[in-house]
Each structure stands twice: as C-alpha cells, then as structure tokens.
Amino acid sequence: MYYLYTERITLTTSPEIAKKSDIPPVLMDAEGLYATAHRLSLLPLEKKAFHFLKSTCNIRNITARAFGRFAAAHSDVGKYYDEYFLENWDQVKVADEFDQYFDALENNNEEYKLVNRKFRKMIRERV
C-alpha cells in the first residue's frame, strides 16, 4: 500500500538492512514483488523489481533462479535468467551451488524431470 501512495520502495538482499528500516518499506522478496506488480499491472513497480532481480543475479544463485517455478511463470524474467545462466556457463557449472541444486532435486522426481528437460534443451540450444 505504501508504494501506491508514494511510489517508493526499497529492495535489498541483506536481512540486516531489511530489519533496520521500514520507511520506505524495505523488502527482500523481489520475485514476490514482481509477481504482485505484474498481477496488478503496476508497470513501474514491476520494472523496478525486474531491474533488482537482474542486478542481483550471480554465479551462486542463477541455477536456482533459472530452474525455479518463478522463472517458469514469468517468461520475461525466466528468459533473462536463462541468458545469464548460459552466458556464464563456464563459471556456473563449477559452482558448488550448481551441484547442490541438482542434488536437492533428486528427492523430487517430478521437479527433477522438468528441470532436467529444461536443462537439456538450454544446453542443446547453446551449442
């Protein structure tokens, strides 16, 4: 609601920063904010959240982002995540988080199949 009246909001990845201030509201869930802004057709807020998501992509978090349900539900963001993943493939594939993500998926057969299918498609198209 605060954003609707002031057009101000702050996004962060730091729990310490999020706890220190609430005016303007400080949020850590940029994907949730993006989804809400998209659903409510608040284009400036959606753009702000998307910009934050882009600027916080890194080698450690891109695997989970690229293969997550959020990316599948929001094609613009998913496309960006996929591009970032592939552009940084040489670094991503040796990151601990890459192996950890796929290891954790092994307990969820349906999710594993979906992610595996997408991963194979991405790698094929890259070549």
N, C-alpha and C positions, 0 to 999 in steps of 0.2 A: 504494500500500500504506500509506503514511504516514497518509493520510486514514482508512482503515479502522480504524486503531488509535487515532487521536487526534481524528478529526473536525475536523481543522484543515487549511486550505489557503489560500493567498493567490493572488489573481488580479491581474494588472496589464497595462497596455498599454505599459509602459515597459521597454525592454531593459536599461536601467541598473539599475533596481530588481530585475529578474529575476536579473541577474548577481551582485548583492551578497549575496543570502541564499538559503539552501536549506532552512532550518528555520524555520517550516514551509515546505514546498516552495512556491516562487513560480512560477506558470505564466502564460504569455501566451496560450495556446490555449484560450480559454473555450468555443469551439464544440466542440473535441475533447473537452474535459472534460464538457461537457453530453452529447455523444453517448455517451461511455463510461458516465456515470452513468445515463443513460436505459436503455442496454442492460443494465446490471447492476441496475436497479431501486433505485438509491440516491437516493431522492427528496430528502432534504435537500441532497445534493451537486448534484443536478440543479437544484433551486430556486436554490441559491447561484450556479451558473453562469448560469442564466437571468437572475437579478437583475443580475449583472455585465454580461451582454450588453445588457440593456435600458438600463442606466445609461451604457453607453459608445457608444450609438447617437448619431450626429451627422450633420449635413448632408453631410459629406465621405465617410463610409463606408456610408451607408444604401443607396445604389444597388447596390453590390456585394453587400451583405448580403441585400437584398430579392430579388435575382435569382440569388443563388448556389445551388448544389446543397444546401448545408446547410439553407437555409430550405425548400427543396422536400422534403427528407427529414424535417424536424421541424416538423410543422404548427403547433404552439403558438408556436414561435419565429418561423416564417415569417409567421404571422398578425400577430404583434406588429410585425415588420419592415415588412410591407405597410401596416399602420395608421400607423406612424411616417412612412414614405415619403409616404403620401397626405396626412397632416396637415401635413407640412412641404413640400408640393409646390412652392409658390411659391419657396422658397429652394433646394430640391433641383434644380429644372430649370435654374437659372442657375449652379450649382456646376460648376467645372471637372471634378470627378470624375465627374459625370453624363455629360458628353460623352466623357471618357476611357474610361469603362467601355464605352459603346456603340461607340466607335471600335475598341477592342481586340477586341470581339466579332465584328467584320466578318470576321476571319480564320477563324472557326469557324462554318461555315454551319449546322450542326445546333443548336448552342447559341444562335446568333443567332435562329433560328426560334422556339425555345422561349421565350426571353426576350421576343422581340417579341410573341408571342402573349399571354404573361402581362401584359406592359406594357399592351397594348391593352385587355385585359379589366379591369385595375385602373382605367384612366382612364375607361372606359365606366361602370363601377360607381360611380365617384366623382361623376359628373355627375348 
